[in-house]
Amino acid sequence: MAATTHIVTNQAPPLVGYDVFTADRALAEAVERHLDPALLDEVRADLSGFGRSAGSAQVQEWGIQANENPPKLRTHDRYGNRIDEVEFHPAWHRLLGKGVAAGLTAAWARPAGHVRRAAAFVIWSQVEAGNGCPLSMTHAAVPALRTDPALAAEWEPRLTSMVYDRELRPAAQKAGAIFGMGMTEKQGGSDVRANTTAARPLAEEGTYELTGHKWFCSAPMSDGFLVLAQAPGGLTCFLVPRVLEDGTRNVFMIQRLKDKLGNRSNASGEVEFDGTWARRVGEEGRGVRTIIEMVAATRLDCVLGSASLMRQAVVQAIHHCGYREAFGGRLVDKPLMRNVLADLALESEAATTLALRLAAAYDDGGEQERAFLRLAVPAAKYWVTKRCTPVVTEAAECLGGNGYVEESGMPRLLRESPLNSIWEGAGNVQALDVLRALQREPGALNAFLQEVGRARGADHRLDGAIKNLLTELADLDGVEARARRLVERMALVLQGALLVQYAPPAVADAFCASRLGGDWGTAFGTLPHTLDLAAVVERARPVV
């Protein structure tokens, strides 16, 4: 065969060796917008360094290795002793260690911790989303533990540590700890009040013995877990340590690991409790109220994770089309492809802008912002996570057949894309949560309307969408059947209000025309041709 047939032309170079943070203008601008100017130089330097690491060939290879070598369950050692350990590829530990060292579990212990963590989470999840689960659970456990000051004093320094210690030993002997969570059971799923795991009080105050199972236990290799079980006083939250203070293993039997669609580098397991030692967190009978703050924090991470996946899919598509030539020119310059890329870029920027706004509300911590989060988090979780799969699918199509090949990385993104919509309460759960807040917490709606009201008068299409939303909100009778439609409109209005205030005019104009003004088809690439689509695409282009 002639050697000339192996000359490779008209292929995009790998998207590698770049700063994932500074290349993302929407993300970098959101960080600048929400940070105290006194912190800005320090945080930008940290995030830029983290972004260069995420964009490096070495770290991207770790992501590939972790995904291609999923965890393995070892229930017994060579002698027949039950050990219930999960083995990971070294690349997994390297990624998780760098995530911990970058502060992805330390938001509660640093100034502006949630904004800087949110940006880092968006950066790091573009490498390999699987290690986001233990990072998220560890971060989110803190507010639940704070319902018990003694437990918080003991565990919070370990959870917010920036040291990753992978060894299974008593947490008191470790420089840092990782947490998981177990709520759902086979018979109940999202209806956690149907849980049957039983908690029997022991002689020592606040300690119990658990018997039961968890159908989904996130990150079963962790040092501790927050779980729900039925105590004499009702459904209660408990802390289950993996290793007891005397060094013995707690009864934590991992029956099997889930064989999942995506998220394959991360372990999700089915676990059994049989005389498992646990400490109560909060009061008996108030388990849902205790753990709900953890759930809210993980739901925000679902928004961040989806924003991250969308961003990586979009930059891969734009990068490819910036080099690939067809029909006499670069794909990125073809009007129809430009329309597709601009449409995808809009979805990505809207998701990132909303996610960082929610993180800033956590940093503020005031009553108004807490009320805003009560509605905005489930609405964002509902909408942003649902947009992820269609965005990734269309972005893969921009690469043509190359995008269907595993080496492109797009199939891995596509397999991962539905996860955040399903995890931590699927779409109907989020929609019903919004309805509960609307019906029971009038302060939440007031805070939401004040937020979107800041943009009134800036765009007539946004003004019209706000007016229509108010009409829908005025009548909540029989609203459950239209809850998804209502929550979708709330999320779109909120995204539009943020983009009108903070995004370049080309981006805000295109978003309002399509998502709020109705000048849009049912597939990506159907934006009005009169918009400045080239500016939208250029803004999203990664600079290598």
ZATI-697790 format. One record per residue (C-alpha): y, x, z; residue in one letter. Coordinates in steps of 0.05 Angstrom, whole numbers, plus 5000, padded with zeros to 4 digits. Example, Ala and Ser with C-alpha at 12.3 -4.5 7.8 and 13.67 -1.06 7.14 Angstrom:
BEGIN
491052465156A
497952735143S
# end
This chain:
BEGIN
500050005000M
506850284981A
511050505040A
517150165011T
514249485029T
515149655102H
522649755100I
525549235148V
532048915126T
536048285143N
533548255215Q
538048205277A
537548795325P
534948635395P
540248335441L
539748895492V
544249405526G
549948925541Y
553448635602D
550747935612V
556647755657F
562747995619T
559647755553A
559747045581D
567046855578R
566046165609A
562346465668L
567247035679A
573246575675E
570046085725A
569046655775V
576246865767E
578546145775R
574846005839H
575646665876L
580946905924D
584847425883P
583747925940A
576247905926L
576547885851L
576148625834D
570348745881E
566448135857V
567648275783R
565248985792A
558948755828D
557448215776L
558848675718S
554049195746G
548848645756F
550248395686G
549049085656R
542549125694S
540348445668A
542048645597G
538449305600S
532049445561A
528349635625Q
529849005663V
528548565603Q
521748895597E
520348735670W
521648005654G
516648025597I
511448375640Q
512247885698A
511447295651N
505447595614E
501847775680N
501947145722P
500147155796P
492947145820K
490146805881L
485547185927R
482646695977T
477847206010H
477147946019D
471048345999R
467548186064Y
468447436059G
474447366106N
479546846086R
486047196069I
489746706022D
494047215987E
497647185921V
497847825879E
503747955832F
505048455777H
509549025800P
514948775753A
515348125793W
516848505857H
522048935821R
525648325796L
525447965862L
527648585899G
533748675854K
535447945862G
535347995938V
539248645936A
544548305893A
545747775946G
542047195916L
539746995985T
546147206022A
551246676002A
551946416072W
553647096100A
559147326051R
566247086035P
566246665972A
558746745976G
556846135936H
561046275875V
558947005871R
551746805883R
552046245831A
554646725778A
549247225796A
543946685793F
546146495722V
545847235703I
539147385733W
535446755711S
536646975639Q
531947565651V
526147165679E
527046485712A
520646505753G
523346935810N
529046425818G
524445975859C
523546425921P
530746645916L
532945925915S
528445695971M
530546266016T
537846136003H
537145386013A
533245416079A
539345656117V
543044986124P
536644636146A
535345166199L
542445096225R
540544416254T
537044836308D
541745386332P
536145786365A
532045786302L
538045956259A
539846546304A
532846816297E
531546696222W
538246686187E
539447446190P
532647546158R
533847036103L
540747286085T
538548016086S
539448406022M
532948776034V
526548536001Y
520348686044D
514048456009R
509048606064E
505648046102L
507048186175R
510847846233P
517847666210A
520847996271A
518348666244Q
521448576175K
528248766148A
528448136106G
524447496096A
522947016039I
522146266048F
518345716011G
517944966019M
512644426021G
514543696019M
510543305967T
503343075976E
498142795927K
499042075947Q
506642055952G
510142545906G
517642425912S
516441885964D
515842386021V
515841826073R
508741686049A
506542376074N
500242386116T
500343096144T
499943016219A
503643416272A
500743436342R
505243696398P
502844306436L
504344506507A
510144956489E
516544556477E
518044486403G
511344746378T
506144336341Y
499444376306E
499344126234L
493443816197T
494043606125G
495843846056H
501643976008K
500543825934W
506344275914F
508144875957C
513545295925S
512746055932A
506446055976P
506846805986M
513046736029S
514146936101D
515746226124G
516045516099F
519744876114L
515044286111V
514943556129L
509643236172A
508642606214Q
510042736287A
509342206342P
516742036331G
516241986255G
517142436195L
519643116220T
521543796191C
517644406213F
517945156204L
511145456188V
510946216193P
505946576148R
504247086201V
504646946276L
508247386326E
501847726349D
500347946278G
494847436263T
495247016200R
497246296210N
492345776182V
495245706112F
489745596062M
491845645990I
486745225953Q
489145385883R
495245585842L
498145095792K
497045245719D
504045065696K
507444945629L
512645485643G
515245865704N
508746245698R
510946875734S
512046465797N
506546195842A
506345465860S
500345255901G
496444715936E
495744886010V
491844606068E
493744596142F
488144566193D
490844716263G
496845076233T
502045296283W
509145046270A
515944986303R
519944356299R
526644396262V
531443856285G
529343216320E
522942836312E
523542276261G
529442596226R
525643046178G
528842796114V
535842846144R
534243556168T
531443806102I
536343446057I
541344016059E
536044486034M
534343995978V
541743935959A
542344695954A
536144755911T
538644195866R
544944595853L
540445175835D
536944725785C
543744625752V
545045365753L
538145525726G
538945045668S
545845315653A
542746015652S
537145815605L
541945465558M
546546065557R
540946545540Q
538346095485A
545246005455V
547046745456V
540346915423Q
541846405368A
548946635356I
546847365358H
541347235307H
545946845261C
551247375265G
546647875231Y
541947455189R
544047335117E
541846765072A
544546415010F
549846944999G
552747055068G
551647105143R
548746475174L
554246455227V
559346365171D
555745785138K
559445135155P
553144745174L
550145295218M
556945405250R
557044665268N
550244735302V
552145365340L
558745065363A
555344435387D
550344855428L
555945295455A
559644675480L
553644435518E
552745125549S
559945215570E
560344515599A
554144645641A
556745315666T
563645055683T
560844465722L
555744895759A
561045395783L
565644825805R
560044565850L
558945265879A
566345315895A
565944655932A
560544955976Y
565045545992D
570845086010D
566544686058G
572044176073G
570743436083E
573643256015Q
569243765979E
563043556017R
564342835996A
565243065924F
558643435926L
555042825950R
555942505882L
557143095837A
550743485854V
545642935836P
549742725776A
550043445751A
542743565767K
540942935728Y
544943095666W
545243855659V
537843955670T
536243415618K
540543765566R
536744415573C
530644265531T
534243985470P
539044575472V
533545095475V
529544735421T
535444725373E
537245445389A
530045655372A
530745295306E
536845725290C
532146315289L
527545955241G
520246185243G
522346785285N
524246305341G
517146025343Y
514146715355V
512946945426E
516347615416E
523047285404S
523147035476G
525046335454M
518146025469P
518646275540R
525545945547L
522845305517L
516845275565R
521645385623E
526844875600S
523944225629P
522644525698L
529344415731N
529543685709S
522743555742I
523443995804W
527143775867E
527243045846G
526442825774A
531542415735G
530341745767N
530742045837V
537542345821Q
540141705791A
537941305852L
541141825897D
547741725861V
547140965871L
545841055946R
552041485952A
556240985914L
553840405957Q
553940736025R
559141286022E
565841045993P
568941716008G
564342045957A
566941605901L
574141715922N
573042475921A
569742435852F
575242015823L
580642475851Q
577043055818E
576842745749V
583742445759G
586843135759R
585743155684A
588542465668R
593742465613G
591343115582A
586842795529D
586742065506H
579142075496R
578042305567L
582941775592D
578941245555G
572441495584A
575241485654I
577640765644K
570740555618N
567340895676L
571740535726L
569739875693T
562440045702E
563440265774L
567039615791A
560539215785D
554539515820L
550438875823D
543738985789G
545839695774V
539040025782E
536739865711A
542940195683R
543340765733A
541641305682R
547141075636R
552141065692L
550241755719V
550442045648E
557541785639R
559642055707M
557042745689A
560342755621L
567042515648V
566743055701L
565043595650Q
570543345604G
575743355661A
573944065678L
574044315606L
580743975592V
583744345651Q
580445025643Y
577245145574A
580945365511P
583744785470P
578444855416A
572844765466V
576044185504A
577943835439D
570943885411A
567743655475F
572243055483C
571642855410A
564142865411S
561642725482R
567242245503L
570542005438G
564141805403G
565242225340D
558242535345W
551342425317G
544642405352T
542843135338A
546443795349F
550644015290G
554243345281T
561143525307L
567243295268P
568443805213H
575943805226T
575044165293L
576144915302D
568745065305L
569445805289A
573545905352A
568245555394V
562645985366V
566746625373E
568046485446R
560646425459A
558647045420R
555747605462P
559448265454V
554348835452V
# end
